[in-house]
Amino acid sequence: MNTFEFHTPASLDEAYSLLATHGDDANIIAGGTGLVLFMKQRMVQPGHLISLRSIPGLDYIRVEDGTAHIGAMCTMHQIETSPQLREVLPLLGETYRHVASVKIRNMATIGGGLSHGDPNQDPPPSLIALGASVVLSSASGRRTVPMDEFFTDYFETDIRDGEIVTELEVPLPSPKSGGAFIKFLPRTADDYATVSAAAVVTLEDGGKNCREVRIALGSVATTPIRARNVEDALRGRELTPSLLREAADLVQDEVDPLDDFRGSSGYKRQMAQVFARRALEAALAKVPAVPA
Amino acid sequence: MKTEHRFAAPANREQVWDLMLDMPRVGKCFPGVKEVEADGDQSYKGTMQVRVGPVSLNITGTMVVTGMDKDLWQATMRVEGADRRLGGGVTGDMIVNLVDLSDSETEVVVISDISFMGKLGELGQPIIRKKADSILREFADNISRQF
């Protein structure tokens, strides 16, 4: 690892000014579970690390006005075990529970994970399916980016110079909806997924037809993707097993997997269809029969 | 890594050929290229900033035009570059061919055989291939804007 200077700003303003001073030579560090690996591999060699851990008030969980506001410095373990989130957004905890191992989840933060931009991570598909947004703050204010527009390329995100991820906003799903995240792990339990898929299905009040559906997949392209053509094939229709299968097959036009040691591109493309269908089936099964 | 990219430029073959002779101008059509200057006869040096996944490189290097054959509408060049800080680089050969499509359209065919070393090499071929595709797409757009 290269030598670097470690900064511990006590406020976001101080962090912004450090970012402005050191520019490209600086990296923001939160839990460090992603960045430190890259530094050890010498993929990234920053001269300055700006730690967010001494900045108070970035690890809140607040549910108000139909939206969960989650501070970027919440650890993944906090999300996994929050009773408040389990009540209103069970899919979040179920998803974060799948990330790596408990030791990692105790260190890794949700904001750090998103900034890392790894297309193989577990949370992004669920966050896209839930319609979440990322709040980016900088010296000149804050802006909100929908999760399905946040990832721009392999390990690249929409974070601009001087910006820091400070919050995750997740709208609470309607009572007549169900969500599921599934991960294909043919190797070891703490591995990255070969393919992962998340779906949130909402049915019409008192009806069987699909009012709204969102489905997203991980590890099937250079970014997590939202399978809009699958959604379009389902919206407004009754979700029969044959329709789910038919719609899930469309996912192959949306994915563009990388060949790697977890599987060839062609294999992942097929698995994407299988896991898209299973995620839809699992989400549909979780829709409560009678709205609470 | 061998790649082949094709795109149509909105000009006749003569105009595209003239543009290709102007290396500093063509070079700047590559996304990330900061400067290109002549460094002797048919030799140019320049810097290029590329980001592939987590790796961000500032590559300094040279490009030598090794052949220009207007009868065949073909140019060949050799590129060499390295990032001293991170330890990564590229060397390779490129062949550019111009194919007449119509009076106002020329197909540019870029065939390259490039070796990636150091940190770039570690990322693996599938991801570099995708990056090369996106760089060439942007290059094609920028070339089209020159006419």
Chai-1 contact restraints between the chains, C-beta under 6 A:
chainA,res_idxA,chainB,res_idxB,connection_type,confidence,min_distance_angstrom,max_distance_angstrom,comment,restraint_id
A,F38,B,P54,contact,1.0,0.0,6.0,A-B,restraint_1
A,M43,B,P54,contact,1.0,0.0,6.0,A-B,restraint_2
A,M43,B,V55,contact,1.0,0.0,6.0,A-B,restraint_3
A,M43,B,K119,contact,1.0,0.0,6.0,A-B,restraint_4
A,V44,B,P54,contact,1.0,0.0,6.0,A-B,restraint_5
A,Y154,B,G53,contact,1.0,0.0,6.0,A-B,restraint_6
A,Y154,B,I127,contact,1.0,0.0,6.0,A-B,restraint_7
A,F155,B,G53,contact,1.0,0.0,6.0,A-B,restraint_8
A,F155,B,P54,contact,1.0,0.0,6.0,A-B,restraint_9
A,T222,B,K130,contact,1.0,0.0,6.0,A-B,restraint_10
A,L258,B,P126,contact,1.0,0.0,6.0,A-B,restraint_11
A,D259,B,P126,contact,1.0,0.0,6.0,A-B,restraint_12
